[in-house]
Structures are given as structure tokens and as C-alpha cells.
Amino acid sequence: MLGLNKKDSKFLLIVIALTVCTPILLQPFPEGSGLAQFNAGYPDLMQRFAIYGIFAIGFNILFGLTGYLSFGHAAFLGVGSYSVVWMYKLLDYNVIWGLPLAIITSGLFALAIGYVSLRRSGIYFSILTLAFAQMSFNVAYSVLTPLTNGETGLQVYTSDKQILLGANEPNSPHLFGLVMNQSAKLNVGDWVFTFNIGYYFCAVIAILAFYLSLRIFRSPFGLMLKAVKCNQQRMNYTGLNSRPYTLAAFVISGMYAGLAGGLLASMDPLAGAERMQWTASGEVVLMTILGGTGTLMGPVLGAGFIKYFENIFSKINETVLHSWFSWLPDGMEDAIVWVLHFFVGKGWHLTLGMLFMLIVIFLPGGLVDGASRIREWYKNRKGGGAASSETSTTPAE
Amino acid sequence: MSHIKTTRRGVLKGGAAVGVGLATPTFFTSMANAYTNAPTGGSVTLGFNVPQTGPYADEGNDELLAQQLAVAHLNGEGDGGCLSTFTSKALKGNGILGNKVTFVTGDTQTKSDAARASAKSMIEKDGAIMINGGSSSGVAIAVQGLCQDAGVIFMAGLTHSNDTTGKDKKANGFRHFFNGYMSGAALAPVLEKEYGKDRRAYHLTADYTWGWTQQESIAAATEGVGWETVNNVLTPLASTDFSSYIAPVLNSGADVLVLNHYGGNMVNSLTNAIQFGLLDKQVNGKDFKIVVPLYSELMAAGAGENIKGVFGSMNWNWQLQDDGTKAFVKSFGEKYGKPPSNSAQTCYAQTLLYADACERAGTHNPCGVAEALEGFEFDGLGNGPTLYRADDHQCFKDVLVVKGAENPTNAYDTLEIVEKTPRAQVEYAPDHPMFAGGALGDCNPGA
């Protein structure tokens, strides 16, 4: 269907089903139980899952297919956000104006940066993109402050023009009256599920973005990009000019990043310069590697993994730890809490770093690799080893 | 295993089903509460959103201690702290409106984006009804805007930018801390008396809303007493080494360096300035001086010896001798073994003020709470008689001018109080040019 073969269609349907059910899947523990701390089914985080999923999918088109490691993708994220907030300020809160602009401006940015950076490959390319991104960050942070409002971040003031603003128009981002931060709650027993308009808006776009990347992966263009990753020199010797392909991949992935940035501002009408900092660029690299470079589903999983840690683990404080271990004798409780508090709360980076190391060392293919190993092990056990590695499928691709 | 056969009809059906699925949420009705996160089940959740990492982490962690202490006092644990000295007697130590107070914490990372994400998760996931915290004005302004949209009360922690209750003021946001204008108004007369009328000042300024407005305020106030502003250089918030910014000061002909820096920034820039020997120099026939307009105990501790004799201003200091201060310092000291900083005090006071406003309003509804806070006059929290002005939700109270202690007697005796500037001297009209351009708007109860 939709120009996909049977396997891919099934894969896409599974992704759609998962995305639609996310508010339920992420809320496995009943409200009020001790484990409710680990629930992630609240609008802000679900939106982030979808948005950073898009960001990582786009990054993967460049990094996963061509092997060009860009360290500057956060710049496009920021450009997208600024575009959307400016549309809020000038026109009105309808996201329909800002999002296309975000894609266009980030595409232009990517074209300019890519045109220069892609003259080099390998580490030089990475450094060039990093330099451009840091430049963009500094420009947004302290030079173009009338345009970006510097560290405070660009936001909408009541004194802004907003020329299209109608009398009864909602006072926060919306799509033709569908207000992004509105949600409906469904109580089932002790469980509370939140269905948020903003999340579903992001989810629909994420599915479209996913579908597009699936098509790119399967297209002759995608094959060309894979050839670049395989051996660019040989490709050049055969008389093919590979630069238009890499540049196109760079621009496409920049536009994905711009779209993600635009969506961030669509959910929360603020654009800060720190969104463009190199740490944000590094984050998307981590997401992709953690999930599985070059796989379709991997980057999305990686994005979810990192955002989950950032938002859930960072909120476990010592008081929470004490309440978990209060059944232990006093001295032991304190000792355990003392050890654990390095790994939660503000120490969530440490936990994430250790998990990242473990995954990179033992599962070089990322989370997707892990899943396929489990599946293979299961298959071998069931089929008594009949299903050899030849018939086993590489997942997600 | 059966294959899924896809036909055009099947796809259309599937698409329709997905469409219905997506549309379903809009058919559910929202919760029937009158306001966001109305407390249920006998407990009320407060969100403490402070920087636990980044240049202001020390301040943030101290704020967190004070906030936890406030929660204990509200629930009737510990010695009750300022509940006994507070002039409003609505709080009884049985939580807020009979609801036990619980709290959640988050890390702002001193970044607007991260702070908003953290505040959002507190509001959406944990059901926080009030957000308290800060330590960076950029963050405070960003979170204040979020709270306005979400329909919860924002009780600002340490935020010193004029914009928080000026250009960016919001109906749901309240600030107990003082601001850049007040620092300027309090410092200028003291600086004039100590250093004379004929001085040339060089400003190094943290490049964000707080730095900008404080620099503007200090420059205006010092120019008012006859000083000249030679130059103003903006430095990124994330800087850790300021040598390259200090070197040009020597050749600028300035004889006073004003460091509009805070937290880790100020510790580093002051240390750099001392290393360059600025304080040993003589320029224009006068001793070179350094001024740090906004001080805190934690910065003083971080800068050590270097702050001797350096002037600055503060919202509050633990060495004050009124009953409110004594009660708070005793309570904090007994629990954590050190005196509180002024950022800790402002968060403690804000938490109590919020709880008290709920009690007096008889509701957690943000609009009721805001009404109870507007124009509220109180005393006994350590700052002397204080007014929460209705026009801009800014507290007016005495401001302290302090300087680095010349002969500290112990590790905490780093600052000495030079003058307690009376409230009348730091007051300004709500439409003062430095605060103009914004509007409170209407209070938003959410839901």
C-alpha cells in the first residue's frame, strides 16, 4: 500500500498503531501507586517523544544513509522554532503559517551550511558543521538579539501586532481552533489516560515524516546515499558526482530538524537560543546511535529513551528515594539512598552515560540490535536452530 | 502466520478508522474542575523548580533546602519557623486549607527550555498547583509565562531583572525578591559617599535580561550622582573564564569595575579581576574599585578572600536582628547546619506567602490567591514591613547594602551590612520607563 511492499506496510501500520496508543502505553502504572513516578503519559513528554522522533528520523537520513556525521543539526532546530514564534508575533497563533516557514527557512539554512561543509568529509565535515552551529548559537544568543531576544528567548507579548488575530481566537498555539494544549482525560479504574490534541498533531506529522523517510530509504535516491556511505571514492571514480546527493540528503535532514523545531514552538510558544547549542546537536547524535544508526525505527526509540531519562529520572529526588526504601533499617536506608542519589535527580546524566556505554559496547547496533538479538534467540530456541541467521530478518529495515 | 492483504478499500477503511480514533479525544469532556490541578484526596502539590546544575546550581540547591523547610513548617513539623512571627495568622501548621502539603522538584539547568519542560511536567504529570523557584531571570520570565498559560500561580524565587515585574509581568506571577532598579537606588548614595562623585565606571554584564536591566539601572543611578559610564561589555552566561574581558579594563581609563554578574559567573570574573591586580592599581589618581551590585552569601563564600571591601546589595541577610530573621535562621541552621542565603530566604517567604494567601482566600483558585496577594501588607518574614504591590506584583521593602567583610570571624561571616536602605528610597512608579511596556493581563485559572 502507498507504494510500499507488504513487509513495509505492516511495519508502517505497527508504527501507526503504537503512535496512536502512546497515551495508554506510557501510562502502565495506576495513579497513586509508588510506580506512578515512572509513568510518562503526560502531554509534554509525549509531544517531545514525537518531536524528537522526527528530529532523529531526519538526522538518520543524513547520518544513517550517507555516513556524514553532522554535529550542527541543532541550528536548524532553533531556526525552525524562531520562524514559528515570529509567525505568532506577526500573524496569529495558528501554527499553519509557521510550520511551512520553519521548513523553508531551515532548508535554506541547510543549503548554505551544507554547500560549504560538504566540500569535506569525515571529521572535517563534522567540525565544519559544529562550527556553523556554534556560530548560529552565538549569533542568536548575543548578536541578533532584536530578532531572537537572546538568552531570555523569543516569546509573544500582548503588545505584538498579530494582524490576523480574530476576536475569539484562542490565546495559545492552535490549528484552526484546535488548541494544542487542550487534553481530555479518561479515567479507567485507577488509571488516568491523557489524550492531548498537541500530541496527536505531532503524532500525525511524525507518522508522515516516518513514511517519507521509509520511502527515501527504499528509493533509488536512498540507494545512492547508501553507496556514498559504502565507498564514496569508488562512486566518484565511476564518474558519478555524489555531492548533489549528499547535499540533498543534508537539506532534507535539515528540513526535518526545522520541522521538529517548529513543532517544539507549536507546543510551547517560546524559542530559546540554547536549543541551538552544541549539546543539543550532540543529543541527536546520541539518540541515533543509541537507537540504531541506519535503521528506521532506531532513532525514534533512541529519542524516546533519552527524553524519558531526562524528564523522569531527573525528577526522582532524595525524598522519593527515602520513601521507596523506608522499609529498610535506618542506616542501610541512608546508605542506599546515598549511593543511588548520584544516579537520579541531577545525576541522570550519569545513568544515561553508563547505559549509553553499555549499549554501544554490547549492542553496537543500538536498541534495535538488542531487539533483533532477542527475537533471534527466541526463534532459535523455538525452532531448534532451524531458522538460521540467513532467514532472520534485520528489523526495521 | 497470515498475511495482511491490502486493498484500496481496506486502506480507505483503515484510514477512516484512524481518523475516528484521532478525533475521539475531542469528544471526551475535560475535567470539570474550576481551575487547573484542583487538589484532591487531602493533599496539595507544590512544584519547586530550581537550577541544580549550571552556573547558578549553588543558589538553586540552597533554595531547595529552604522550600523543603517551608513545607515542613506548613505541615506543622519542626519548630514552625516564621509561622509564629508572621503578622498574618491564617496559617495553623495543618497544611494549606487542611490539605497536607507535598512537593515535587525539578532541575531548570539554568536554561529556559529545560525549565519550562520541567515546570510543564510538574503541572501536567504531578498536578502541581504552584511553581516556586528561579535563580535566573531569563528562566523565571519563561516559567512565569508558562504558568500564566497553564493557569497556576508562579511565586518567583531569586530573579532580579526589572523585566520580571516590568515588561514581562504576568497576572499569575509574583515576586518577593528586589530588582535591579532597587539595587541601583540603594547603592548609588553609598558609592557616592565612599568613592566620591567623580568616577569612571566600566561595566561587565551577563548577557541576558537580568544583566541588561541591572546594568541599565546601575548606570542610571550612578550617573545620577555624577559618575561616568566608560563602557559596557556583554559576556555570555555560560562563560567560565573572563580574563579576555578583564584585560581591556586596564586601558580604558576607568577606575571602577562594575560586575553585573551573578553566581558562578561573578565568582570567576571577580577572581580574574583580582588576579589581574586591578584592586592594587591607581587610575586617575584614585584607587581602583570593584562593585558587585547583586550579592549573595554563596557567591561570597565562592569568591573567598577576593570580596574584601567590595560593595553590593542584597534582599536579605541572615545577620539581621529582627524576629522573623532569627526564627528562620534558627530553624534553617538547626536542620542543615549553616545559615541560609538570601535566595533561600526569598523562596521560603514565597512559599509561606502563597500558603497564607490560599488560607485567606479560602481557595487554591489562582484568581482568588492572586487577589489575596495583591496589595497585601505583612511583616515578620525577615524583611521588615513589606507590601505586595497590586499594580505589578512586586514586593516593596527595605534593601540592604553590604560589603565583603574585612575581618571575617567565621566561614559564614563573609558579608557585613553597611546600610539598610529604607523602602521609600527604592520605590518607583509602576509606569517607570525601566518597567514600562508590559501588562499584567487577567489572572488565568486554567481548566
Chai-1 contact restraints between the chains, C-beta under 6 A:
chainA,res_idxA,chainB,res_idxB,connection_type,confidence,min_distance_angstrom,max_distance_angstrom,comment,restraint_id
A,M1,B,T6,contact,1.0,0.0,6.0,A-B,restraint_1
A,M1,B,V11,contact,1.0,0.0,6.0,A-B,restraint_2
A,S9,B,T6,contact,1.0,0.0,6.0,A-B,restraint_3
A,K10,B,I4,contact,1.0,0.0,6.0,A-B,restraint_4
A,V20,B,G21,contact,1.0,0.0,6.0,A-B,restraint_5
A,Y42,B,E124,contact,1.0,0.0,6.0,A-B,restraint_6
A,Y42,B,K125,contact,1.0,0.0,6.0,A-B,restraint_7
A,P43,B,E124,contact,1.0,0.0,6.0,A-B,restraint_8
A,D44,B,K120,contact,1.0,0.0,6.0,A-B,restraint_9
A,D44,B,S121,contact,1.0,0.0,6.0,A-B,restraint_10
A,D44,B,E124,contact,1.0,0.0,6.0,A-B,restraint_11
A,S142,B,D207,contact,1.0,0.0,6.0,A-B,restraint_12
A,G150,B,Y208,contact,1.0,0.0,6.0,A-B,restraint_13
A,E151,B,G138,contact,1.0,0.0,6.0,A-B,restraint_14
A,E151,B,Y208,contact,1.0,0.0,6.0,A-B,restraint_15
A,E151,B,L237,contact,1.0,0.0,6.0,A-B,restraint_16
A,T152,B,G138,contact,1.0,0.0,6.0,A-B,restraint_17
A,T152,B,I141,contact,1.0,0.0,6.0,A-B,restraint_18
A,T152,B,Y208,contact,1.0,0.0,6.0,A-B,restraint_19
A,T152,B,T209,contact,1.0,0.0,6.0,A-B,restraint_20
A,G153,B,S112,contact,1.0,0.0,6.0,A-B,restraint_21
A,G153,B,A142,contact,1.0,0.0,6.0,A-B,restraint_22
A,Q155,B,G145,contact,1.0,0.0,6.0,A-B,restraint_23
A,T158,B,A439,contact,1.0,0.0,6.0,A-B,restraint_24
A,S172,B,D149,contact,1.0,0.0,6.0,A-B,restraint_25
A,A184,B,P25,contact,1.0,0.0,6.0,A-B,restraint_26
A,A184,B,F28,contact,1.0,0.0,6.0,A-B,restraint_27
A,K185,B,M31,contact,1.0,0.0,6.0,A-B,restraint_28
A,F195,B,P25,contact,1.0,0.0,6.0,A-B,restraint_29
A,Y200,B,L22,contact,1.0,0.0,6.0,A-B,restraint_30
A,L270,B,A142,contact,1.0,0.0,6.0,A-B,restraint_31
A,G272,B,S112,contact,1.0,0.0,6.0,A-B,restraint_32
A,G272,B,D113,contact,1.0,0.0,6.0,A-B,restraint_33
A,E274,B,K111,contact,1.0,0.0,6.0,A-B,restraint_34
A,E274,B,D113,contact,1.0,0.0,6.0,A-B,restraint_35
A,R275,B,D113,contact,1.0,0.0,6.0,A-B,restraint_36
A,N311,B,S121,contact,1.0,0.0,6.0,A-B,restraint_37
A,S314,B,D107,contact,1.0,0.0,6.0,A-B,restraint_38
A,K315,B,G106,contact,1.0,0.0,6.0,A-B,restraint_39
A,N317,B,T105,contact,1.0,0.0,6.0,A-B,restraint_40
A,K346,B,Q52,contact,1.0,0.0,6.0,A-B,restraint_41
A,K346,B,T53,contact,1.0,0.0,6.0,A-B,restraint_42
A,K346,B,D107,contact,1.0,0.0,6.0,A-B,restraint_43
